[in-house]
Amino acid sequence: MKSSKFFLLIALLFGITFMGFQCSSTELTSARLYIQQKNFDKALEVLQNEVTQNPKSDEGYYLMGYVYGEKGEMEKMIESFDQSLAISNKFSKEINESRAYHWANSFNKGVNLFQRGSKTVDKDSSKMYYDMSVNEYQNAILMQPDSAETYRNLAFVYLTIGNNEESIAPLQKLVDLEKSEDGYQYLGEVYYTLASNKMINFKNSGNQQDSTEAVELYNKAIDVLEEGRKLYPENADMLVALSNSYIGANKIDVAMDAFKEGVEKDPDNKFYRYNYGVLLLGAEMFEDAETQFLKAIELDSEYENAIYNLAVTYVKWGTDLNKKAEDQGVISEDYKKKYELALPYLEKVVEKDAENGQIWELLGKVYSVLGMQEDATNAFNKADELRK
């Protein structure tokens, strides 16, 4: 997955504003003094007495929230602030300023801790920093539950450490808050990844529950990615994940109709052309797949994925023709024409991606079929070298 953006925010300067001493209780007066002395434990002690004696003490709960914030006990801070606001809005300005300050402070700490984790070689230390970063972002969410940027960064930490399931909630919140492109993409990809893992488990164990859960997750991926596709039709990664999810859910016909409709509505969208071509290739509809990939390349002559899959289409097409001829007991060299069509596209791909052993392996097979033995040997040697 692509990296998400991180923003380091400058903490707001916040200073507690004390109200006048008129009509203040002894406890409130003492609490203000203890706060100025940073004797927060003693301040909490007298404030607890204040709110016990006067349950309607809006200032008592406000000051208690402030103290909890200074002690880093954010949940208690929010609880105290909410109690103050339930009594009156007298301290709403101070409470909003305090929440904003602690949000920025926690957000900044989350960014810095993530960066330290990324730069740390030792895995245990790195994990420690990432865990601390998660905690700070969760604190920031307590302060400002509608900050999309906090959910984005929290999700990215989870994705970085491979905790896909935990990333779902913040990614969904990111989608809900701002319908962001990366929110849709990553959430859809997470569902697809989890579904694929469940399907692998099913194939290995035969546990039907894994298969059922896999289909449910594929369908969740489809729902998210279909919604995202309507808003961001140019996002190639989203379209790839969508087509793969349809295939995983065994909804090939639905996928065909969806991408065919996309091509008809937007014929100059290379991504729709490419993904429709991938589905057609998977269904072994080689001629139709060829048409879509050629059109995608016409729209973008350097579209590497389309170039590679066009080559694969020709190779599979040729293999299919050869098999059918053998099944019929017919000796024919016609299938080689498809390999000849594949060759220039494969050679272009290895020019762009010379370190991909899989492509060199396929190129070697094509050279072999076409009787270009020296080229085949060189390609196979290159593939072996890259594997080592």
Secondary structure, DSSP 4 states (H G I P E B T S, - for coil): -PPPP--PPPPPP--PPPPPSTT--HHHHHHHHHHHTT-HHHHHHHHHHHHHH-TT-HHHHHHHHHHHHHTT-HHHHHHHHHHHHHH-STTHHHHHHHHHHHHHHHHHHHHHHHHHHHH--SHHHHHHHHHHHHHHHHHHHHH-TT-HHHHHHHHHHHHHTT-HHHHHHHHHHHHHHH--HHHHHHHHHHHHHHHHHHHHHHHHH--HHHHHHHHHHHHHHHHHHHHHHHH-TT-HHHHHHHHHHHHHTT-HHHHHHHHHHHHHH-TT-HHHHHHHHHHHHHTT-HHHHHHHHHHHHHH-TT-HHHHHHHHHHHHHHHHHHHHHHHHTT----THHHHHHHHHHHHHHHHHH-TT-HHHHHHHHHHHHHTT-HHHHHHHHHHHHHHH-
